[in-house]
Amino acid sequence: MNSLSVRKDDVVVILSGKDKGRKGKVLATYPKENKVLVEGINVSKRHSKPRKSTDPGGIIEKECPIYAPKVMRVCPKCQKPTRGSFEVAEDGTKSRVCKKCGDTI
């Protein structure tokens, strides 16, 4: 099982691809597939026919997962993309730390 450097509700910046440079919030992570789902990123369009009277029909836009190595977490304090690092406290608890400003994420 792969471990991901980003978690749900983290703000990330896209490093490569058609959405390069855009920011978005992580909606879900898929560690087994090494993918993340980011809000407003990698949007695909589906032509959908309404199956029930309540279902919408037409062109529906939906976010698709992208590979986790293509995203980098943004520090909430300094607003810069940073690689993840961990700091272990004396009581044994681990916390995520920004490599640029040293703040706990």
C-alpha positions in Angstrom: 0.0 0.0 0.0 1.3 3.4 -1.0 1.3 6.3 1.4 0.4 9.7 0.1 2.0 13.0 1.1 -1.4 14.8 0.8 -4.6 14.3 2.7 -8.2 15.2 2.3 -8.9 19.0 2.6 -5.3 19.9 1.8 -4.8 22.7 -0.7 -2.5 21.6 -3.5 -0.9 23.0 -6.6 -0.7 21.0 -9.9 2.9 20.5 -11.1 2.3 19.2 -14.6 -0.4 18.6 -17.2 -3.1 20.7 -18.7 -4.0 22.2 -15.3 -0.4 23.1 -14.4 -0.1 26.0 -11.9 -3.7 25.8 -10.7 -4.7 25.3 -7.1 -7.5 23.2 -5.6 -8.7 21.4 -2.5 -8.2 17.6 -2.2 -11.7 16.0 -2.1 -10.5 12.3 -1.8 -7.4 10.2 -1.9 -6.9 6.7 -3.4 -3.7 5.3 -1.9 -3.9 1.9 -3.6 -4.1 3.6 -7.0 -1.7 6.4 -5.9 -4.2 9.1 -7.1 -6.0 12.1 -5.6 -9.2 13.8 -6.5 -8.8 17.6 -6.6 -11.7 20.1 -6.8 -12.0 21.8 -10.2 -9.0 20.0 -11.7 -8.9 17.4 -14.5 -12.6 18.0 -15.4 -14.0 15.7 -18.0 -17.4 16.0 -19.8 -19.9 13.2 -20.0 -22.9 13.2 -22.3 -25.6 11.8 -20.1 -29.2 10.7 -20.9 -31.7 11.1 -18.0 -32.6 7.6 -16.8 -35.2 8.8 -14.2 -37.4 11.9 -14.2 -35.2 13.4 -11.5 -31.8 12.7 -13.2 -30.2 15.6 -15.1 -29.5 15.1 -18.8 -27.1 16.8 -21.1 -23.4 17.4 -20.7 -22.2 16.8 -17.1 -18.8 17.9 -15.9 -17.0 15.7 -13.4 -13.6 15.7 -11.8 -11.4 12.7 -12.4 -8.5 11.5 -10.2 -4.9 12.5 -11.1 -1.6 10.9 -10.0 -0.4 12.0 -6.6 3.2 12.8 -7.8 1.7 15.6 -10.0 0.5 17.6 -7.0 2.3 19.4 -4.2 0.8 20.6 -0.9 0.6 24.4 -0.3 1.5 25.7 3.2 -1.5 27.5 4.7 0.8 30.1 6.4 3.4 31.1 3.7 1.2 30.1 0.7 4.1 28.3 -1.1 4.2 24.8 -2.4 6.3 22.7 -0.1 7.4 19.1 0.1 6.1 17.2 3.1 8.2 16.5 6.1 7.4 15.1 9.5 8.6 16.2 13.0 8.4 13.8 15.9 7.7 15.4 19.3 9.1 14.1 22.6 5.8 12.4 23.5 6.0 10.4 20.2 3.4 12.3 18.2 4.1 13.1 14.6 3.1 16.3 12.9 3.5 17.6 9.3 5.9 20.6 8.9 6.4 23.1 6.1 10.0 22.9 4.8 10.0 26.6 3.8 8.7 28.4 6.9 8.9 25.7 9.6 5.2 26.0 10.6 3.1 23.0 11.6 0.5 22.1 9.0 
